Amino acid sequence: MISNLSPTSQLLLADMSRIQQQLTDANLEVSSGRKLNVASDSPADVQPVLQLRAEQARNKQIQSNLTQAQTEATSADSALSKAITLLDNAVSLGSQGASDTQTAATRQTIAQQVESVLEEMVSYSQTQVQGRYIFSGDQSQNPTYQVDLMASNGIDQLSQAPATQRVEDPAGGSFAASKTAAEIFDDTNPDGTPAADNVFAALNSLRTALLNNDQPGIASAVTALQSASDHLNNMEEFYGTVENRIQDATTFANSYDSKLTQQLSDKQDADVTSAAMALTQAGTAMQASMTMQGKTPHSTLFDFLG
């Protein structure tokens, strides 16, 4: 096959094609802000970039989970703080009811106040965050307890779901971030009977003793309430520890995200100054090639005929 172009012209066209590709690449790099737009731009960087993007996506999910966990832990801490204050009020009511100056009628009145305390305590066990019952363990769509004054402890347990979910720590491992309502308000012995620090049982015992005008029973219930208060304080301490751990994990995750962002930038982001310079140089080279082509002599057979 005979080409109509001279070797010089072919070389010039090849050079212009190369320069045109440089122009296209440089223009894309400047406009997109990335030096790695397609795999062919830097094949060796493709796999590392994909790994970095996957790790960044995972870290962002962990950050989101930590934010949710922090909100729930803070709400739990607040609910328990109020529950402790409420229990202190019940101790005060019990002390009043145990006084020798009280009558059966006045104790009936105090019993009604304790009943209200029990109802409010159950409402704290039903604390919700974004539609989730945060003390209901793995069945967070429903509350664990409701008031039932006919029951032995004055409450009805609706579920016994454990809290098995854990929060992932970006530094490695995971940790438990919640307790169930049963662990917090309805502590039991190995045989299933109410433990000495059972919040619901202590409140209902006080209510029942007041209704029965049972002075020794009232005094015993007050002692149980004090044990229950210690238990609630321990539960609040647990959530305080969780909040601190979540904060530490969040700080680590934020720092790690910045590190991943920088590593991704190093791999794929354009050096705008260098790219702009390459664009200018390619444009200059293209103009020079076109000028040279215009100055190339174009001789034909007729130029040699007299």
PyMOL commands that set and color helices and strands:
alter all, ss='L'
color gray80, all
select helices_A, chain A and resi 7-32+39-41+43-98+104-125+181-185+199-211+215-268+272-295+301-304
alter helices_A, ss='H'
color red, helices_A
select strands_A, chain A and resi 128-129+132-133+145-147+155-157+166-168+174-176
alter strands_A, ss='S'
color yellow, strands_A
deselect
rebuild
show_as cartoon
